[in-house]
Amino acid sequence: MPILIYLEILRELEISWCEFVESTCDLSCLKRLQKLQLSDLPKLAEIPGLGELELLEFLHISRYNAIKQLPNLSKFKIYSIPS
């Protein structure tokens, strides 16, 4: 059972300055998540469940090097992915 299942009412999540993180946990169980910020995660390669966050309104991903593919982000109201 993923640890995040206990955080299903979480509305905001920020993960930053984690040099060795290669993947987030599966975020799909965070059904009420509205804001997600991921920054300074140079080895982050995947974000499982990102495309399933139906209430997500704000997405910010910055200072990453390893992400090769993201789901379609057009359904999000606001997103920012600087190069």
OpenMM code with the backbone's topology and positions (N, CA, C; nanometers):
from openmm import Vec3, app, unit

residues = "MET PRO ILE LEU ILE TYR LEU GLU ILE LEU ARG GLU LEU GLU ILE SER TRP CYS GLU PHE VAL GLU SER THR CYS ASP LEU SER CYS LEU LYS ARG LEU GLN LYS LEU GLN LEU SER ASP LEU PRO LYS LEU ALA GLU ILE PRO GLY LEU GLY GLU LEU GLU LEU LEU GLU PHE LEU HIS ILE SER ARG TYR ASN ALA ILE LYS GLN LEU PRO ASN LEU SER LYS PHE LYS ILE TYR SER ILE PRO SER".split()
positions = [
    Vec3(0.0850, -0.1172, 0.0000),
    Vec3(0.0000, 0.0000, 0.0000),
    Vec3(0.0900, 0.1241, 0.0000),
    Vec3(0.0707, 0.2135, -0.0954),
    Vec3(0.1555, 0.3327, -0.0997),
    Vec3(0.1327, 0.4219, 0.0213),
    Vec3(0.2399, 0.4797, 0.0694),
    Vec3(0.2325, 0.5672, 0.1869),
    Vec3(0.1436, 0.6885, 0.1624),
    Vec3(0.1361, 0.7358, 0.0388),
    Vec3(0.0578, 0.8555, 0.0095),
    Vec3(-0.0921, 0.8348, 0.0250),
    Vec3(-0.1375, 0.7107, 0.0322),
    Vec3(-0.2810, 0.6867, 0.0485),
    Vec3(-0.3326, 0.7503, 0.1777),
    Vec3(-0.2460, 0.7660, 0.2755),
    Vec3(-0.2851, 0.8280, 0.4024),
    Vec3(-0.2932, 0.9802, 0.3913),
    Vec3(-0.2510, 1.0342, 0.2777),
    Vec3(-0.2518, 1.1783, 0.2557),
    Vec3(-0.3532, 1.2182, 0.1495),
    Vec3(-0.4565, 1.1395, 0.1318),
    Vec3(-0.5503, 1.1621, 0.0217),
    Vec3(-0.6234, 1.2963, 0.0288),
    Vec3(-0.6255, 1.3618, 0.1449),
    Vec3(-0.6919, 1.4929, 0.1541),
    Vec3(-0.5935, 1.6089, 0.1341),
    Vec3(-0.4664, 1.5764, 0.1102),
    Vec3(-0.3647, 1.6791, 0.0884),
    Vec3(-0.4018, 1.7659, -0.0317),
    Vec3(-0.3908, 1.8975, -0.0169),
    Vec3(-0.4260, 1.9901, -0.1248),
    Vec3(-0.3033, 2.0523, -0.1910),
    Vec3(-0.1919, 2.0634, -0.1196),
    Vec3(-0.0702, 2.1223, -0.1745),
    Vec3(0.0488, 2.0342, -0.1388),
    Vec3(0.1410, 2.0208, -0.2347),
    Vec3(0.2614, 1.9419, -0.2113),
    Vec3(0.3787, 2.0102, -0.2795),
    Vec3(0.4853, 2.0302, -0.2051),
    Vec3(0.6081, 2.0866, -0.2610),
    Vec3(0.7232, 1.9941, -0.2254),
    Vec3(0.7983, 1.9558, -0.3255),
    Vec3(0.9180, 1.8753, -0.3059),
    Vec3(1.0320, 1.9517, -0.3715),
    Vec3(1.1357, 1.9790, -0.2943),
    Vec3(1.2466, 2.0555, -0.3504),
    Vec3(1.3775, 2.0191, -0.2822),
    Vec3(1.4857, 2.0538, -0.3521),
    Vec3(1.6209, 2.0361, -0.3032),
    Vec3(1.6502, 1.8936, -0.2575),
    Vec3(1.6122, 1.7973, -0.3380),
    Vec3(1.6409, 1.6569, -0.3096),
    Vec3(1.7273, 1.6038, -0.4240),
    Vec3(1.8545, 1.6046, -0.4021),
    Vec3(1.9512, 1.5762, -0.5077),
    Vec3(1.9399, 1.4350, -0.5652),
    Vec3(1.8958, 1.3377, -0.4871),
    Vec3(1.8987, 1.1993, -0.5309),
    Vec3(1.7621, 1.1406, -0.5692),
    Vec3(1.6559, 1.2202, -0.5651),
    Vec3(1.5221, 1.1717, -0.5997),
    Vec3(1.5139, 1.1469, -0.7498),
    Vec3(1.4828, 1.0239, -0.7883),
    Vec3(1.4697, 0.9886, -0.9293),
    Vec3(1.3240, 0.9760, -0.9721),
    Vec3(1.2357, 0.9534, -0.8754),
    Vec3(1.0933, 0.9369, -0.9050),
    Vec3(1.0127, 0.9749, -0.7821),
    Vec3(0.8962, 1.0328, -0.8048),
    Vec3(0.8048, 1.0548, -0.6930),
    Vec3(0.7291, 0.9259, -0.6680),
    Vec3(0.6626, 0.9173, -0.5555),
    Vec3(0.5685, 0.8079, -0.5346),
    Vec3(0.4542, 0.8270, -0.6341),
    Vec3(0.3724, 0.7272, -0.6517),
    Vec3(0.2554, 0.7391, -0.7383),
    Vec3(0.1601, 0.8412, -0.6770),
    Vec3(0.1399, 0.9512, -0.7485),
    Vec3(0.0586, 1.0612, -0.6971),
    Vec3(-0.0912, 1.0425, -0.7206),
    Vec3(-0.1306, 0.9396, -0.7909),
    Vec3(-0.2712, 0.9237, -0.8298),
    Vec3(-0.3664, 0.9116, -0.7109),
    Vec3(-0.3173, 0.8723, -0.5948),
    Vec3(-0.4045, 0.8596, -0.4776),
    Vec3(-0.4302, 0.9946, -0.4102),
    Vec3(-0.3621, 1.0996, -0.4537),
    Vec3(-0.3833, 1.2329, -0.3959),
    Vec3(-0.4980, 1.3012, -0.4693),
    Vec3(-0.6161, 1.2509, -0.4501),
    Vec3(-0.7348, 1.2911, -0.5269),
    Vec3(-0.7724, 1.4378, -0.5100),
    Vec3(-0.7334, 1.5011, -0.3999),
    Vec3(-0.7711, 1.6413, -0.3759),
    Vec3(-0.6566, 1.7393, -0.3989),
    Vec3(-0.5447, 1.6896, -0.4515),
    Vec3(-0.4293, 1.7761, -0.4725),
    Vec3(-0.4608, 1.8839, -0.5749),
    Vec3(-0.4379, 2.0089, -0.5369),
    Vec3(-0.4655, 2.1229, -0.6237),
    Vec3(-0.3389, 2.1940, -0.6687),
    Vec3(-0.2321, 2.1817, -0.5913),
    Vec3(-0.1089, 2.2542, -0.6221),
    Vec3(0.0100, 2.1608, -0.6016),
    Vec3(0.0949, 2.1513, -0.7050),
    Vec3(0.2138, 2.0661, -0.6991),
    Vec3(0.3334, 2.1455, -0.7480),
    Vec3(0.4353, 2.1532, -0.6639),
    Vec3(0.5591, 2.2224, -0.6999),
    Vec3(0.6759, 2.1263, -0.6820),
    Vec3(0.7515, 2.1072, -0.7881),
    Vec3(0.8693, 2.0212, -0.7858),
    Vec3(0.9863, 2.1049, -0.8356),
    Vec3(1.0863, 2.1248, -0.7528),
    Vec3(1.1993, 2.2080, -0.7965),
    Vec3(1.3310, 2.1575, -0.7390),
    Vec3(1.4364, 2.1840, -0.8132),
    Vec3(1.5713, 2.1451, -0.7738),
    Vec3(1.5823, 1.9959, -0.7458),
    Vec3(1.5301, 1.9182, -0.8394),
    Vec3(1.5371, 1.7718, -0.8335),
    Vec3(1.6103, 1.7246, -0.9598),
    Vec3(1.7423, 1.7391, -0.9646),
    Vec3(1.8157, 1.7171, -1.0887),
    Vec3(1.8072, 1.5756, -1.1456),
    Vec3(1.7796, 1.4762, -1.0626),
    Vec3(1.7726, 1.3379, -1.1117),
    Vec3(1.6295, 1.2888, -1.1315),
    Vec3(1.5317, 1.3742, -1.1087),
    Vec3(1.3920, 1.3341, -1.1245),
    Vec3(1.3654, 1.2951, -1.2697),
    Vec3(1.3249, 1.1706, -1.2906),
    Vec3(1.3028, 1.1189, -1.4255),
    Vec3(1.1567, 1.0896, -1.4537),
    Vec3(1.0773, 1.0665, -1.3483),
    Vec3(0.9364, 1.0355, -1.3709),
    Vec3(0.8504, 1.0828, -1.2544),
    Vec3(0.7235, 1.1094, -1.2890),
    Vec3(0.6254, 1.1544, -1.1910),
    Vec3(0.5013, 1.0671, -1.2091),
    Vec3(0.5009, 0.9463, -1.1526),
    Vec3(0.3880, 0.8554, -1.1703),
    Vec3(0.2577, 0.9146, -1.1167),
    Vec3(0.1508, 0.8980, -1.1915),
    Vec3(0.0187, 0.9421, -1.1488),
    Vec3(-0.0107, 1.0877, -1.1756),
    Vec3(0.0818, 1.1631, -1.2302),
    Vec3(0.0600, 1.3058, -1.2545),
    Vec3(-0.0608, 1.3303, -1.3437),
    Vec3(-0.0773, 1.2537, -1.4459),
    Vec3(-0.1884, 1.2714, -1.5385),
    Vec3(-0.3242, 1.2375, -1.4806),
    Vec3(-0.3272, 1.1765, -1.3624),
    Vec3(-0.4530, 1.1352, -1.2998),
    Vec3(-0.5013, 1.2326, -1.1922),
    Vec3(-0.4319, 1.3420, -1.1720),
    Vec3(-0.4694, 1.4393, -1.0689),
    Vec3(-0.5746, 1.5337, -1.1244),
    Vec3(-0.6994, 1.4955, -1.1102),
    Vec3(-0.8106, 1.5662, -1.1735),
    Vec3(-0.8367, 1.7047, -1.1169),
    Vec3(-0.8032, 1.7307, -0.9919),
    Vec3(-0.8297, 1.8616, -0.9314),
    Vec3(-0.7081, 1.9532, -0.9349),
    Vec3(-0.5972, 1.9055, -0.9897),
    Vec3(-0.4762, 1.9867, -0.9935),
    Vec3(-0.4987, 2.1120, -1.0762),
    Vec3(-0.4732, 2.2266, -1.0154),
    Vec3(-0.4906, 2.3555, -1.0819),
    Vec3(-0.3580, 2.4241, -1.1092),
    Vec3(-0.2572, 2.3958, -1.0292),
    Vec3(-0.1282, 2.4625, -1.0430),
    Vec3(-0.0182, 2.3576, -1.0419),
    Vec3(0.0670, 2.3605, -1.1423),
    Vec3(0.1805, 2.2696, -1.1512),
    Vec3(0.3037, 2.3518, -1.1863),
    Vec3(0.4078, 2.3365, -1.1067),
    Vec3(0.5334, 2.4056, -1.1345),
    Vec3(0.6454, 2.3032, -1.1212),
    Vec3(0.7218, 2.2862, -1.2286),
    Vec3(0.8377, 2.1973, -1.2275),
    Vec3(0.9561, 2.2803, -1.2750),
    Vec3(1.0622, 2.2841, -1.1950),
    Vec3(1.1792, 2.3618, -1.2361),
    Vec3(1.3086, 2.2951, -1.1915),
    Vec3(1.4132, 2.3301, -1.2594),
    Vec3(1.5482, 2.2818, -1.2324),
    Vec3(1.5535, 2.1296, -1.2235),
    Vec3(1.5234, 2.0695, -1.3347),
    Vec3(1.5279, 1.9247, -1.3491),
    Vec3(1.6099, 1.8950, -1.4744),
    Vec3(1.6674, 1.7790, -1.4821),
    Vec3(1.7478, 1.7433, -1.5991),
    Vec3(1.7062, 1.6106, -1.6615),
    Vec3(1.6499, 1.5219, -1.5839),
    Vec3(1.6329, 1.3842, -1.6282),
    Vec3(1.4940, 1.3503, -1.6831),
    Vec3(1.3925, 1.4354, -1.6641),
    Vec3(1.2577, 1.4028, -1.7115),
    Vec3(1.2583, 1.3988, -1.8638),
    Vec3(1.2164, 1.2861, -1.9170),
    Vec3(1.2125, 1.2682, -2.0622),
    Vec3(1.0729, 1.2873, -2.1193),
    Vec3(0.9704, 1.2569, -2.0397),
    Vec3(0.8337, 1.2640, -2.0918),
    Vec3(0.7366, 1.2981, -1.9792),
    Vec3(0.6395, 1.3827, -2.0121),
    Vec3(0.5325, 1.4187, -1.9193),
    Vec3(0.3988, 1.3870, -1.9857),
    Vec3(0.2944, 1.3649, -1.9062),
    Vec3(0.1623, 1.3448, -1.9670),
    Vec3(0.1128, 1.4742, -2.0295),
    Vec3(0.0042, 1.4678, -2.1013),
    Vec3(-0.0573, 1.5871, -2.1600),
    Vec3(-0.0954, 1.6820, -2.0464),
    Vec3(-0.0434, 1.8034, -2.0511),
    Vec3(-0.0665, 1.9006, -1.9442),
    Vec3(-0.1728, 2.0034, -1.9785),
    Vec3(-0.2345, 1.9906, -2.0923),
    Vec3(-0.3293, 2.0934, -2.1374),
    Vec3(-0.4546, 2.1031, -2.0502),
    Vec3(-0.4862, 1.9999, -1.9753),
    Vec3(-0.6062, 2.0052, -1.8907),
    Vec3(-0.5856, 2.0879, -1.7647),
    Vec3(-0.4592, 2.1147, -1.7285),
    Vec3(-0.4321, 2.1936, -1.6109),
    Vec3(-0.4551, 2.3407, -1.6389),
    Vec3(-0.5139, 2.4109, -1.5439),
    Vec3(-0.5429, 2.5529, -1.5624),
    Vec3(-0.4141, 2.6341, -1.5690),
    Vec3(-0.3196, 2.6050, -1.4838),
    Vec3(-0.1944, 2.6780, -1.4793),
    Vec3(-0.0817, 2.5768, -1.4659),
    Vec3(0.0160, 2.5889, -1.5519),
    Vec3(0.1345, 2.5085, -1.5303),
    Vec3(0.2568, 2.5845, -1.5780),
    Vec3(0.3690, 2.5561, -1.5170),
    Vec3(0.4921, 2.6253, -1.5493),
    Vec3(0.6052, 2.5231, -1.5498),
    Vec3(0.6700, 2.5111, -1.6621),
    Vec3(0.7820, 2.4200, -1.6741),
    Vec3(0.8942, 2.4926, -1.7468),
    Vec3(0.9727, 2.5702, -1.6736),
    Vec3(1.0818, 2.6429, -1.7370),
    Vec3(1.1858, 2.5475, -1.7934),
    Vec3(1.2504, 2.5886, -1.8998),
    Vec3(1.3540, 2.5033, -1.9579),
    Vec3(1.4883, 2.5273, -1.8918),
] * unit.nanometer
topology = app.Topology()
chain = topology.addChain("A")
for resn in residues:
    res = topology.addResidue(resn, chain)
    for name in ("N", "CA", "C"):
        topology.addAtom(name, app.Element.getBySymbol(name[0]), res)
